[in-house]
Amino acid sequence: AAYRRARCATRSETAGSVSVSLMRARFSVTILAGIALWLAFTGNGDAFDPLVIQDAAAVPAGALAGAETIGQTFVFHYPRLSAIQIRWIVSDDFACASDCRVILHLRRRVDDATDVATASGSVNKVYHNDLVRFEFSPLEDSQDQAFYFFLDASKAAITRGALSVWASDDDAYPDGEMRVNARPTDADLAFRAYSAPD
């Protein structure tokens, strides 16, 4: 009987130890999640819209040069839309002028003639598979709104090689579509959209 009581006590202590370990693990996860949210929404970082993530990078979207444009329609679900991220495709022999830049134009609709925001990025020293974010002043009224952005390399002065962006090879993002020279396709750019903190 004394042995059975001692054995029961040992099981109880083990269960208690496991319970304490689980509580500590859950507490750590909660703290880490809280830190992530705090960084995202307190001015120390921005947050991407989880419904506007298209990471499939299967094929080039097409050549980005001269008057050719590559773009994407999408729906943003939060206020303060402030950045679009894309992934470059750059040929090994790519070269352009020292001040060459690509312009991102953001519009409400494909047939709009007016930009609601623009941003530019240097492509003089970009590398294959580089991720780049085009950042602009936050749009306060962007929640649940449709947008269209396109990349314009008409002033990039590309002298050698090719520049493009990654895209899916199917309809990977249901709320929009890739556009080449404003014409719809059955694919989507690899992109993310970001909201700035208040």
C-alpha positions as CSV (number, residue, x, y, z in Angstrom):
1,A,0.0,0.0,0.0
2,A,2.8,2.3,0.9
3,Y,4.4,1.6,-2.5
4,R,1.1,2.3,-4.4
5,R,0.7,5.6,-2.6
6,A,4.3,6.7,-3.4
7,R,3.7,5.7,-7.1
8,C,0.5,7.7,-7.2
9,A,2.3,10.7,-5.8
10,T,4.9,10.4,-8.5
11,R,2.3,10.3,-11.3
12,S,0.6,13.4,-9.8
13,E,3.9,15.2,-9.7
14,T,4.6,14.3,-13.3
15,A,1.2,15.4,-14.5
16,G,1.7,18.7,-12.6
17,S,5.1,19.2,-14.3
18,V,3.6,18.6,-17.7
19,S,0.8,21.0,-17.0
20,V,3.2,23.7,-15.9
21,S,5.3,23.1,-19.1
22,L,2.2,23.4,-21.3
23,M,1.2,26.6,-19.5
24,R,4.6,28.1,-20.0
25,A,4.6,27.1,-23.7
26,R,1.2,28.7,-24.2
27,F,2.3,31.8,-22.4
28,S,5.4,32.1,-24.6
29,V,3.3,31.7,-27.8
30,T,0.8,34.4,-26.5
31,I,3.7,36.8,-25.8
32,L,5.3,36.3,-29.2
33,A,1.9,36.8,-31.0
34,G,1.3,39.9,-29.0
35,I,4.8,41.3,-29.9
36,A,4.1,40.6,-33.6
37,L,0.8,42.4,-33.5
38,W,2.3,45.3,-31.5
39,L,5.1,45.7,-34.1
40,A,2.6,45.6,-36.9
41,F,0.2,48.2,-35.6
42,T,2.1,50.6,-33.3
43,G,4.2,52.5,-35.8
44,N,7.2,50.1,-35.7
45,G,6.1,48.2,-38.8
46,D,3.4,47.7,-41.3
47,A,1.2,44.7,-41.9
48,F,0.3,42.9,-45.1
49,D,-3.3,42.1,-45.9
50,P,-3.6,38.3,-45.4
51,L,-6.2,38.1,-48.2
52,V,-3.9,39.8,-50.7
53,I,-1.0,37.4,-50.8
54,Q,-0.1,35.9,-54.1
55,D,3.4,34.2,-53.8
56,A,3.2,31.8,-56.7
57,A,6.2,32.6,-58.9
58,A,6.0,30.2,-61.9
59,V,6.6,32.3,-65.0
60,P,7.7,35.7,-66.2
61,A,4.9,38.2,-66.6
62,G,6.4,39.5,-69.8
63,A,9.0,42.0,-70.8
64,L,8.9,45.3,-68.9
65,A,10.4,47.8,-71.3
66,G,9.5,50.9,-73.4
67,A,5.7,51.4,-73.5
68,E,5.0,47.9,-72.2
69,T,3.2,47.7,-68.8
70,I,2.5,44.9,-66.4
71,G,-0.1,45.2,-63.7
72,Q,-2.6,43.6,-61.4
73,T,-6.1,44.2,-60.1
74,F,-6.9,43.4,-56.5
75,V,-9.2,44.1,-53.5
76,F,-7.7,45.5,-50.3
77,H,-9.4,44.8,-47.0
78,Y,-7.9,47.4,-44.6
79,P,-7.6,51.1,-44.4
80,R,-4.2,52.9,-45.1
81,L,-3.0,50.9,-48.1
82,S,0.6,52.1,-48.4
83,A,2.8,49.7,-50.3
84,I,2.9,47.0,-53.1
85,Q,5.5,44.3,-53.1
86,I,6.7,42.5,-56.3
87,R,9.5,40.1,-57.1
88,W,11.9,41.0,-60.0
89,I,13.2,38.8,-62.8
90,V,16.5,40.2,-64.0
91,S,18.6,38.7,-66.8
92,D,22.3,38.2,-66.1
93,D,23.3,40.8,-68.7
94,F,20.8,43.4,-67.6
95,A,22.1,47.0,-67.7
96,C,20.5,50.4,-67.6
97,A,21.3,54.1,-67.1
98,S,22.6,55.0,-63.6
99,D,19.4,56.8,-62.8
100,C,16.9,54.3,-64.3
101,R,13.7,53.8,-62.4
102,V,10.4,51.9,-62.7
103,I,7.3,53.7,-61.7
104,L,4.3,52.0,-60.0
105,H,1.0,53.7,-60.8
106,L,-2.0,52.9,-58.5
107,R,-5.5,53.5,-59.7
108,R,-9.1,52.7,-58.7
109,R,-9.9,51.0,-62.0
110,V,-8.2,49.8,-65.1
111,D,-9.9,52.4,-67.2
112,D,-9.0,55.3,-64.9
113,A,-6.7,58.0,-66.3
114,T,-5.7,59.4,-62.9
115,D,-3.4,57.8,-60.4
116,V,-4.4,57.8,-56.7
117,A,-0.7,57.1,-55.8
118,T,2.6,56.6,-57.5
119,A,5.9,55.3,-56.3
120,S,9.3,54.8,-58.0
121,G,12.1,52.3,-57.5
122,S,15.6,52.2,-58.8
123,V,16.5,49.3,-61.0
124,N,20.1,50.2,-61.5
125,K,21.3,47.6,-58.9
126,V,18.5,45.1,-58.7
127,Y,19.2,41.4,-58.8
128,H,17.2,38.4,-59.9
129,N,14.5,37.4,-57.4
130,D,14.9,40.6,-55.4
131,L,11.7,41.6,-53.5
132,V,11.0,45.3,-53.7
133,R,8.3,47.3,-52.1
134,F,6.9,50.4,-53.8
135,E,5.8,52.7,-50.9
136,F,3.4,55.7,-51.1
137,S,1.4,57.9,-48.7
138,P,-1.3,55.8,-47.0
139,L,-4.8,55.8,-48.5
140,E,-7.1,56.2,-45.6
141,D,-10.2,55.0,-47.5
142,S,-8.8,51.8,-48.9
143,Q,-10.8,49.3,-46.9
144,D,-12.7,46.9,-49.0
145,Q,-11.8,48.8,-52.2
146,A,-10.8,47.6,-55.6
147,F,-7.5,48.8,-57.1
148,Y,-5.3,48.4,-60.1
149,F,-1.5,48.9,-60.2
150,F,0.8,48.7,-63.1
151,L,4.6,49.0,-63.5
152,D,5.9,51.5,-66.1
153,A,9.5,51.2,-67.3
154,S,9.2,53.8,-70.1
155,K,11.8,56.0,-68.3
156,A,14.1,53.2,-67.2
157,A,16.5,53.5,-70.2
158,I,17.3,49.8,-70.3
159,T,20.4,49.4,-72.5
160,R,20.9,45.6,-72.3
161,G,19.2,42.5,-71.1
162,A,15.6,42.0,-69.8
163,L,13.6,43.0,-66.8
164,S,10.3,41.4,-65.7
165,V,8.4,40.3,-62.6
166,W,7.2,36.9,-61.5
167,A,3.7,35.7,-62.0
168,S,1.6,32.5,-61.5
169,D,0.8,30.3,-64.4
170,D,-2.9,30.0,-63.4
171,D,-5.6,32.0,-61.6
172,A,-3.9,31.9,-58.2
173,Y,-5.6,35.0,-56.8
174,P,-9.4,35.0,-57.1
175,D,-10.1,38.7,-56.5
176,G,-8.1,40.1,-59.4
177,E,-6.0,39.4,-62.5
178,M,-2.7,40.2,-64.1
179,R,-2.9,42.8,-66.8
180,V,-0.4,43.2,-69.7
181,N,-0.8,46.5,-71.4
182,A,-4.1,46.7,-69.5
183,R,-5.4,43.6,-71.2
184,P,-6.6,40.8,-68.8
185,T,-4.8,37.5,-68.5
186,D,-5.6,34.2,-66.8
187,A,-2.6,34.6,-64.4
188,D,-1.7,36.8,-61.4
189,L,1.4,38.7,-60.4
190,A,3.4,37.5,-57.4
191,F,2.6,40.4,-55.1
192,R,1.6,41.5,-51.6
193,A,-0.2,44.7,-50.5
194,Y,0.6,46.4,-47.2
195,S,-1.3,48.7,-44.7
196,A,0.6,51.4,-42.7
197,P,0.0,51.7,-39.0
198,D,-1.9,54.7,-37.6
